[in-house]
Amino acid sequence: MEHLILREFNEEDWQAVHEYASDPKVVRYVEWGPNTEKETRDFISRAMASYEEAPRREYQFTVILREKDRLIGACDIHLLNPQHQEP
């Protein structure tokens, strides 16, 4: 049984993302954060805007803990050369 689900962001995810993105202990070793509410909302908006890009270069996903249906993190894939992307 898989324990994690990856899915694209939606507007309702901002609070769960902000819960970890605003915590100094969580973001200690990353280049961003701790986030303000505006920064978290802007991140979600940018992630969702990337869905419409063609060719798409960024894929951002939520990480959901399946058994609790709880958003616990995020991951992303950045394509450096979209010509190598398969349809």
N, C-alpha and C positions, 0 to 999 in steps of 0.2 A: 504494500500500500504506500503510495506516495504521501509524503508529509507536507510538502510545499506545493503551492500553486503559483504560477507566474501569470499575471494578466496586465493589460494596459491600464493606465491611470484613468480615473474619472473624477469629476469635481468634488464628489463627496469624500474623497480620500484625503483631503488636505489636513483634516484634524488628526488623523492617525499618523500621517507623515510628520506633522508639526510636533507631535508628541516626542518622537525621537530626534528630529532635526533641530529642535530648540534646546536639547539637553547637552550641555558642555562636555559631559563625560562620554557621550555617544560619539560626538563629532570631533573629539580630541585629535584624531590622526587623519582627518580629511582636510581638503583645501577650503571647504566652505563651512559656514555655521559658527556658532549657533544661529539659527534662523529666527528672524522676526516672523510674525504671521504673514505680513506682506511678502516676504521672500519665499515662504513656503507656498503661498497661493500663486505667486509668479512662476515658481518651478513647475507646479501642476499645470498651469496654463501653457508654458513652453512645451512641456511633455505632450500635452494633448494637441498642440498646434503641429507638432512633428508628424502626427498621423496623416496629415494632408499633403506632406511634401512628396514631390516626385522628381527625381528618384529619392526615395527615403534614405537618409543617412544615419538617423538615430532611432533606436528602439529602446524605450524606457519601460520597465515593468515593475509592478508591485510584487512583493514576496508575501504571500498569504500563508499563514499556518493553518493547514486544512482542518485539523480537528477542532480548532476554536474559531475558524473563519475570521481570523484576525490578521490585519496588515502589520507585519513586523519589520519590513525593510523594503529596499528597492535595489534594482540592478539595471545595467544598461549595456547595450551593444552599439558601438559606433563603427560605421563602415567608412574606411578611409578612401576606398575606391569603389564607388557605386557601379561602375561598369562590370564588376565581377559578381554582382548580385544576380541570383537566379530569380526568374519570374515566379 
